[in-house]
Amino acid sequence: MKFNSNKQKELFNAIEGSGMQVFSCGPKGVSANLVGKFTIRKNHKGEDQLDVDDGTNHVHIDWTLVTRFEVGEFHGEGMLTFFNNELSLFKFYRLEGPYSNSIDELSGSLTD
């Protein structure tokens, strides 16, 4: 899928510059973590794909489901939680500490 809003694109461009991070997702009782530097790249289908490092590991996201996010902290790490309305979809953790103010200023709705 392609980004659903300009705000999503702006946010993920800012996330790309946030260094080493952990992408975490899964339903209660199951957890998958991908660790590295993240970028958004167009895949062979023209979709906005979340790549880890060289793209060998990557995440396909239905961007229409990513409606908002919140900024927080977890044990000294920056934390971003992404939602579809009230349902938590995935999280990012910034190992070096809190995310930048530019990301914090974008928090809330991701729909234009």
SVG drawing of the C-alpha trace seen along z (x, -y; Angstrom):
<svg xmlns="http://www.w3.org/2000/svg" viewBox="-11 -20 33 36">
<polyline fill="none" stroke="black" stroke-width="0.4" points="0.0,0.0 1.0,-3.6 1.0,-6.2 -2.6,-7.3 -1.7,-10.9 1.1,-13.5 1.4,-13.4 2.2,-9.7 4.9,-10.3 6.3,-13.3 6.4,-11.2 8.1,-8.2 10.7,-10.5 11.5,-11.8 11.6,-8.3 14.2,-7.4 16.6,-9.9 16.2,-8.5 19.0,-6.0 18.9,-2.4 15.3,-1.4 13.2,1.6 10.0,2.2 7.7,4.4 4.3,5.9 2.1,8.9 -1.1,9.8 -1.1,10.4 1.2,13.3 3.1,13.1 5.8,10.6 8.1,9.9 10.9,7.4 13.0,6.1 16.1,4.1 18.1,1.7 17.9,-1.5 14.5,-2.0 13.7,-3.5 10.7,-3.7 11.3,-2.4 9.1,-1.7 9.0,2.0 8.6,3.8 4.8,3.2 5.2,-0.6 4.1,-0.2 5.6,-2.2 7.5,0.6 9.2,0.3 12.7,1.7 15.2,2.6 18.8,1.8 19.3,3.3 15.7,4.3 16.2,8.1 13.9,7.8 10.9,5.5 7.3,4.8 4.3,4.5 1.8,2.1 -1.8,1.3 -1.3,-2.5 -5.1,-3.0 -5.2,-1.3 -2.6,-3.6 -4.8,-6.5 -2.8,-7.9 0.2,-7.6 1.3,-8.6 4.8,-9.5 6.0,-8.0 9.0,-6.5 9.8,-3.0 12.7,-2.3 14.5,-5.4 13.9,-4.6 11.7,-6.7 8.5,-4.9 6.0,-5.5 2.7,-3.6 0.7,-3.4 -3.1,-2.8 -6.1,-2.0 -8.5,-4.1 -8.1,-2.5 -6.5,0.7 -2.7,0.8 -1.0,2.0 2.8,1.7 5.5,-0.3 8.9,-1.8 11.5,-2.1 14.4,-4.4 17.3,-2.9 19.2,-6.2 16.4,-7.9 13.4,-10.1 12.4,-11.0 13.0,-14.5 10.6,-17.3 9.7,-17.3 8.2,-13.8 6.5,-14.8 4.9,-17.8 3.3,-15.4 1.7,-13.2 -2.0,-12.5 -4.1,-12.0 -2.3,-10.8 -5.1,-11.5 -5.2,-14.7"/>
</svg>
